[in-house]
Amino acid sequence: MHLTGRSLLLALVGVVTFIAAQWSSDPDIADLWRAVLLLLAGGLAFEAVAQGRVRLAARLVTPAVLNLGRESETGMMVTHDARRTQRLRWMPIGPEAAPAVGVSQREMSIGPGEPEGGTAPVPDGSVSGSWVVRPIRLGTHPWPKIPARILGPLGLAWWDRPLDTGATARVVPDLLRRSGARLATPAMGARPRPLQEVAREIHRWHDWQPGDPLSRIDWKVTARSGVLTTRELRDDQHLEMLMVIDAGCESSAGDGVLDALGTRVNLAARLAETALARGDRVGLLVFADRVLRAVPPVGGAAALPRLRAQLAALAPDAQPADPEGAARAALRLLRQPQGAVLWFGEPPTEGLRALAARHSVVVVMPREPSVEALLVAPPGAPRRFWTALAAERHLAAMRSKADQWRQRGVAVVSETPARLEAAVWAAVTRGPRASRRAR
């Protein structure tokens, strides 16, 4: 309960009346202060009973899924079963994994219900102005109760009535905003059928996998072997790409809005969408002290939802990462040579050499703007020497590691989040695709 100005005014009148009664010997006002306070107490008791009978129901108007790191608009509809207009004050909030951005207290009026068919009243609803939430963690999270207060019929107090919407926020990896880069495939397979296919040379045969066009199935070989077999043409060699994501305990650290794992997941989802749209195969390997997710490279229309579902279920693990074990698992997942390995996190020492011998390895190292900002003191403030020195040592160590990896034949991409996607894709296309053109 929170008193309004009307209640405080009555309380002030009661106090002034009490002081006047103490100073005056007039018996007519000796008990007047009691009547004022009794009136206030009776009014509050009446409001408590009246507002306790009002049933409120709230429903969120929100997207089915929230994209990680992308702001989304949310609204709320509130209904009640009372016969008079209700005034409601409330605070827009979001789950801990999708906090609200720049919100303030809101107030709205909800009209009374109108009878429908003469049977039961149908409460009128009011949709609030939308507010913005920014998801920062993957997964499905319950929406907390929204703090709200309802004004009493006498206007003496605001009564606490938290609104339970029963909604959940499902946060998934963000995809590309460019509609032209969306994966668009025909119903019969993962890649469009070329117009002139007879003049193309057969490169090899392999077992049919979901996403391969049905027109490429070699039915004679299938009849002899009893297993669906697909022809792979010489100029139809797809690129196998493996996303290796470090989800160890250090991935919970963040530099900005998202933690390290969220940044890696968003980038991996966008790169996978682009690669699948070009006809490549994309796999996923997530590790901590053990392998958490292992998806072999697949292509086609069904590959992107499958990868997104795997990425959406990720969360930082409590154990430190084991990159060496992840490198051995990556070698087992990539069947073809000259594939592409995108490594998100701290790469291994020995396993990196074995991976680079067979595949093109790209280590993704997002720049840390908040650490770089420590090198320069803000205007009007003295330079924090020791903080700047620690930031400089940290960045120097990261540059030294990157130079060591480059000497081993590994491409290292270090860019700001806005330019990271384009830089990674450029590094991938300079590797395996260039070598395949040379052959």
Secondary structure, 3 states (H helix, E strand, C coil): CEECHHHHHHHHHHHHHHHHHHHCCCHHHCCHHHHHHHHHHHHHHHHHHHHHCCCEEEEEECCCCEECCCCEEEEEEEEECCCCCEEEEECCCCCCCCCEECCCCEEEEECCCEEECCCEEECCEEECCCEEECCCCCEEEECCCECEEEECCCCCEEEECCECCCCEEEEECCCCCCHHHCCCCCCCCCCCCCCCCCCCCEEEEEECCCCCCHHHECHHHHHHHCCCEEEEEHHHCCCEEEEEEECCHHHHCECCCCEHHHHHHHHHHHHHHHHHHCCCEEEEEEECCCEEEEEEEECCCCHHHHHHHHHHCCCCCCCCCCHHHHHHHHHHHCCCCCCEEEEECCCCCHHHHHHHHHCEEEEECCCCHHHHHCCCCCCCCCCCHHHHHHHHHHHHHHHHHHHHHHHCCCEEECCCHHHHHHHHHHHHHHHHHHHHHHC
